Amino acid sequence: MKNVKRSYLTSSLVSLVALAAGSVLCIAPANAATPSGSVPSEVRDYPYCEIIPDTVANGVTTEHVFNTLGFNTCPSDAWSTITEQNIVDAYNAVYGGATSATINGRRHWVMDSIQSNGGTTSSTDTLTVNGVEFG
């Protein structure tokens, strides 16, 4: 079995757990830097996209999850041009070590609101792929 470690910048898994619990999602900001957009107070049906470059070190695969929440609404024209290789190339240009990537989106939030309470991530990593900014 492959050893996989997930590095969530804004966690889809947390989103699913909060949704299943019928509660408000609590996440930290995707990036400590000021995002180019803002998160609306009501996110139901708000579009977002995720990219997930993978790195491998010492036999452990780490999935680095980036999404557009707080940066942009994942413009469909630009999103449609993104390939797995674009993600790997962009990640390697900034951080290095990506061996593969997953494209996850374009989706819309299915909850009403998101509340940040900190502590979920301390990452300030961002990535721009084909003009779309992710954090």
C-alpha positions in Angstrom: 0.0 0.0 0.0 1.3 3.5 -0.9 2.0 5.8 2.0 0.2 9.1 1.3 0.3 12.2 3.3 -2.1 15.1 2.5 -1.0 18.7 3.0 -4.3 20.7 2.9 -4.1 24.5 2.3 -7.9 24.7 2.4 -9.3 21.3 3.2 -11.9 19.7 1.1 -12.1 16.9 3.6 -12.9 19.3 6.4 -15.6 20.7 4.1 -17.2 17.3 3.7 -17.1 16.6 7.4 -18.7 20.0 8.2 -21.3 19.5 5.5 -22.1 16.0 6.9 -22.5 17.4 10.4 -24.8 20.2 9.1 -22.6 22.8 10.7 -20.6 25.9 9.7 -17.2 25.0 8.2 -14.3 26.2 10.2 -11.1 26.6 8.3 -8.0 28.9 8.3 -7.4 31.3 5.5 -5.7 29.6 2.5 -3.0 32.1 2.6 -1.8 34.6 5.2 -1.1 37.1 2.4 -4.0 39.2 1.3 -5.9 37.3 -1.4 -6.8 39.1 -4.6 -10.5 38.5 -3.9 -12.6 38.1 -0.8 -14.8 35.3 0.5 -18.5 36.1 0.4 -20.4 35.8 3.6 -22.8 33.3 1.9 -20.8 30.7 -0.1 -23.6 28.4 -1.3 -23.2 28.0 -5.1 -20.0 30.0 -5.0 -17.6 28.5 -7.6 -14.1 27.2 -6.7 -11.5 24.9 -8.1 -8.7 22.8 -6.6 -5.4 21.6 -7.9 -3.4 19.0 -6.1 0.3 18.6 -7.0 2.0 15.5 -5.5 5.6 15.2 -4.2 7.4 12.1 -3.1 10.1 12.0 -0.5 11.5 9.0 1.4 8.7 6.8 0.0 5.9 9.2 1.2 3.6 10.8 -1.3 2.4 14.2 -0.2 -0.6 15.8 -1.9 -0.5 19.7 -1.7 -4.1 21.0 -2.0 -4.5 24.5 -3.4 -7.9 26.1 -4.2 -9.3 29.4 -5.5 -11.5 30.4 -2.5 -10.5 33.9 -1.5 -8.5 34.4 -4.7 -11.0 34.2 -7.6 -14.1 32.4 -8.7 -12.2 30.0 -10.9 -13.0 31.5 -14.3 -14.2 28.7 -16.5 -12.3 29.8 -19.6 -8.9 29.8 -17.8 -9.8 26.7 -15.8 -10.5 24.7 -19.0 -6.9 25.3 -20.2 -5.2 23.8 -17.1 -3.7 20.4 -17.5 -1.9 18.1 -15.0 1.4 18.9 -16.6 0.7 22.7 -16.2 0.2 22.1 -12.5 3.4 20.1 -12.2 5.4 22.7 -14.1 4.0 25.6 -12.1 4.6 23.8 -8.8 8.2 22.8 -9.7 9.0 26.4 -10.8 8.2 27.6 -7.3 8.7 24.7 -4.9 10.1 21.8 -6.8 9.6 18.1 -6.5 6.1 17.5 -8.0 5.8 14.2 -9.9 2.1 14.3 -10.7 -1.1 16.3 -10.1 -4.8 16.0 -9.8 -7.3 18.5 -11.2 -10.4 18.9 -9.0 -13.1 21.3 -10.1 -14.9 23.4 -11.3 -17.3 23.0 -8.4 -19.7 25.1 -6.3 -19.9 25.2 -2.5 -22.9 23.3 -1.1 -22.9 25.0 2.3 -24.1 28.4 3.4 -21.1 29.8 5.2 -17.5 29.4 6.1 -16.0 30.7 9.4 -12.3 30.9 10.0 -11.1 30.1 13.5 -7.4 29.4 12.7 -5.3 26.5 13.5 -6.0 24.4 10.5 -3.0 25.4 8.4 0.0 27.8 8.8 0.9 27.6 5.1 1.2 30.8 3.1 1.9 28.9 -0.2 0.3 30.1 -3.3 0.5 29.0 -6.9 -0.6 30.5 -10.2 -1.4 28.2 -13.1 -2.4 29.6 -16.5 -3.3 32.9 -14.9 -5.5 31.3 -12.1 -4.3 32.0 -8.6 -4.6 29.3 -5.9 -3.8 29.3 -2.2 
